[in-house]
Amino acid sequence: MIRSMTGYGRAGQVRNRREITVELRSVNNRYLDCAVKMPHLYLFAEDALKKTVQRRVSRGKVDVFITVDASAADTVTAKVNRELAARYAEALRELSEIVGTDLTGQLLTRFPDALTVTKDESDAEAVTADLCAVLEEALEAFQAMRVKEGEKLAEDIGARLDTIERLTAEVETRSPETVREYREKLFRRMREVLEDSAIDEQRILMEAALFADKVAVDEETVRLRSHVSQLREMLSSDAPQGRRMDFLIQELNREANTIGSKCVDTAIARIVVELKAEIEKIREQTQNVE
């Protein structure tokens, strides 16, 4: 079944004491455009996350939002800058002699860089694996929504293909009638002009044959039916079909235009207008097919 390019998915897990939340959303786009937005601390995982998306999505503009609460996983290290602290202490001793009060000890911790607190660096590979695992879960929900939307698209497109087949059948039925009516019109006009004179029926038949060849749309209707059949096969395919469907929609429109240019019959002209309207509606729907 075809999939829509529009979707949303969300997942959250606690992995290695990190609370990870991943959200995805996508809209139409001719090609795959994936953007990952996450804390700067985890940018090392960006390429792996994009590749994870690329394995599951072929086109569309996909935005991935990642938040990480790592407060429970943080390992804190306190470091003393001995040389700098000694200089601060010396300065404080001089200040103590002036004011007559001991200013050393705890006061040293307030000076910048004398005592620094840092977080230990995490294992990049392990964190990347955790982020990708949560992303995979979000992708499952994301894909499920796209499949559901794809079912609705397939249902609508399928109904419009039924209409196109019906209109094509009407063209096939009406086309021979236009030749018969043209031949009868020629006979009437010749009778009016020649009155009692003999009518060259062979000439009439020749003119009618030339007209029939000029307005024949058999090849176009056969191709129309072939394109419709291919589109039906694509609707049931699990592989991405959006680009192929775009091409076939162009071909459907080309055949409808050719039929319209050949026909001089108002009834067929009205059918072609309906035909093109249905093709345009299908084209709009396929813009959202992956």
VENJO-V389136 format. One record per backbone hydrogen bond with DSSP energy under -0.5 kcal/mol. CO is the residue of the C=O (numbers start at 1). NH is the residue of the N-H. E is the energy in kcal/mol with one decimal. If there is no record, write none. Layout:
CO_NH_E ; CO_NH_E
//
This chain:
3_290_-3.0 ; 7_26_-2.0 ; 9_24_-2.9 ; 11_22_-3.0 ; 13_15_-0.6 ; 13_20_-3.2 ; 15_18_-1.6 ; 18_15_-2.5 ; 18_20_-0.9 ; 19_69_-2.5 ; 20_13_-2.4 ; 21_67_-2.3 ; 22_11_-2.3 ; 23_65_-3.1 ; 24_9_-2.1 ; 25_63_-2.9 ; 26_7_-1.1 ; 27_61_-2.4 ; 31_60_-1.7 ; 33_62_-2.3 ; 35_64_-3.1 ; 36_38_-0.5 ; 37_66_-2.8 ; 39_42_-2.0 ; 40_43_-1.6 ; 42_45_-2.1 ; 43_46_-1.9 ; 45_49_-2.1 ; 46_50_-2.4 ; 47_51_-2.3 ; 48_52_-1.7 ; 49_53_-1.7 ; 50_54_-2.5 ; 51_55_-1.5 ; 53_56_-1.5 ; 53_57_-2.0 ; 60_33_-2.6 ; 60_62_-0.8 ; 61_27_-1.5 ; 61_63_-0.5 ; 62_35_-2.7 ; 63_25_-1.7 ; 64_37_-3.3 ; 65_23_-2.5 ; 67_21_-2.5 ; 68_70_-0.8 ; 69_19_-2.5 ; 70_73_-1.0 ; 70_74_-0.9 ; 74_76_-0.5 ; 75_120_-2.7 ; 77_118_-2.8 ; 79_81_-0.5 ; 79_116_-2.7 ; 80_82_-1.3 ; 81_85_-3.0 ; 82_86_-2.5 ; 83_87_-1.5 ; 84_88_-2.3 ; 85_89_-2.7 ; 86_90_-2.3 ; 87_91_-2.1 ; 88_92_-2.4 ; 89_93_-2.3 ; 90_94_-1.8 ; 91_95_-2.0 ; 92_96_-2.5 ; 93_97_-1.9 ; 94_98_-1.1 ; 95_99_-2.3 ; 96_100_-2.6 ; 96_101_-0.8 ; 101_103_-0.6 ; 104_107_-0.8 ; 105_108_-1.7 ; 106_109_-1.3 ; 107_110_-1.3 ; 108_111_-1.4 ; 111_114_-1.4 ; 111_115_-0.7 ; 114_81_-2.5 ; 116_79_-3.1 ; 118_77_-3.1 ; 122_124_-0.8 ; 123_127_-2.3 ; 124_128_-2.6 ; 125_129_-2.2 ; 126_130_-2.0 ; 127_131_-2.6 ; 128_132_-2.6 ; 129_133_-2.0 ; 130_134_-1.9 ; 131_135_-2.2 ; 132_136_-2.4 ; 133_137_-1.5 ; 134_138_-2.2 ; 135_139_-2.5 ; 136_140_-1.5 ; 137_141_-1.4 ; 138_142_-2.3 ; 139_143_-3.2 ; 140_144_-2.1 ; 141_145_-1.8 ; 142_146_-1.9 ; 143_147_-2.5 ; 144_148_-2.1 ; 145_149_-2.5 ; 146_4_-2.2 ; 146_150_-2.1 ; 147_151_-2.0 ; 148_152_-1.3 ; 149_153_-2.1 ; 150_154_-2.8 ; 151_155_-2.1 ; 152_156_-2.2 ; 153_157_-3.0 ; 154_158_-2.7 ; 155_159_-1.8 ; 156_160_-1.8 ; 157_161_-2.1 ; 158_162_-1.8 ; 159_163_-1.6 ; 160_164_-2.1 ; 161_165_-2.4 ; 162_166_-2.2 ; 163_167_-2.6 ; 164_168_-2.5 ; 165_169_-2.1 ; 166_170_-1.7 ; 167_171_-2.0 ; 168_172_-2.4 ; 169_173_-1.9 ; 170_174_-2.5 ; 171_175_-2.6 ; 172_176_-0.7 ; 173_177_-0.6 ; 174_178_-1.4 ; 175_178_-0.5 ; 175_179_-1.0 ; 176_180_-1.9 ; 177_181_-2.8 ; 178_182_-1.9 ; 179_183_-2.4 ; 180_184_-2.3 ; 181_185_-2.1 ; 182_186_-2.1 ; 183_187_-2.0 ; 184_188_-2.2 ; 185_189_-2.4 ; 186_190_-2.6 ; 187_191_-2.2 ; 188_192_-2.2 ; 189_193_-2.1 ; 190_194_-3.0 ; 191_195_-2.0 ; 194_197_-2.5 ; 199_201_-1.5 ; 200_204_-1.8 ; 201_205_-2.7 ; 202_206_-2.1 ; 203_207_-2.4 ; 204_208_-2.5 ; 205_209_-2.2 ; 206_210_-2.2 ; 207_211_-2.3 ; 208_212_-2.6 ; 209_213_-2.1 ; 210_214_-1.8 ; 211_215_-2.1 ; 212_216_-0.7 ; 217_221_-2.6 ; 218_222_-2.2 ; 219_223_-2.1 ; 220_224_-2.4 ; 221_225_-2.3 ; 222_226_-2.0 ; 223_227_-2.7 ; 224_228_-2.3 ; 225_229_-2.2 ; 226_230_-2.2 ; 227_231_-2.3 ; 228_232_-2.0 ; 229_233_-1.8 ; 230_234_-2.0 ; 231_235_-2.0 ; 232_236_-0.9 ; 233_236_-0.6 ; 234_237_-1.5 ; 235_2_-1.3 ; 241_245_-2.7 ; 242_246_-2.2 ; 243_247_-1.8 ; 244_248_-2.2 ; 245_249_-2.4 ; 246_250_-1.6 ; 247_251_-1.7 ; 248_252_-2.6 ; 249_253_-2.3 ; 250_254_-2.0 ; 251_255_-2.3 ; 252_256_-2.2 ; 253_257_-2.3 ; 254_258_-2.1 ; 255_259_-2.3 ; 256_260_-2.3 ; 257_261_-2.2 ; 258_262_-1.7 ; 259_263_-2.1 ; 265_269_-2.2 ; 266_270_-2.1 ; 267_271_-1.8 ; 268_272_-2.7 ; 269_273_-1.8 ; 270_274_-1.9 ; 271_275_-2.7 ; 272_276_-2.8 ; 273_277_-1.8 ; 274_278_-2.1 ; 275_279_-2.2 ; 276_280_-2.3 ; 277_281_-1.8 ; 278_282_-2.1 ; 279_283_-2.5 ; 280_284_-2.1 ; 281_285_-1.7 ; 282_286_-2.7 ; 283_287_-0.9 ; 285_288_-1.9 ; 286_289_-1.6 ; 288_5_-2.6
//
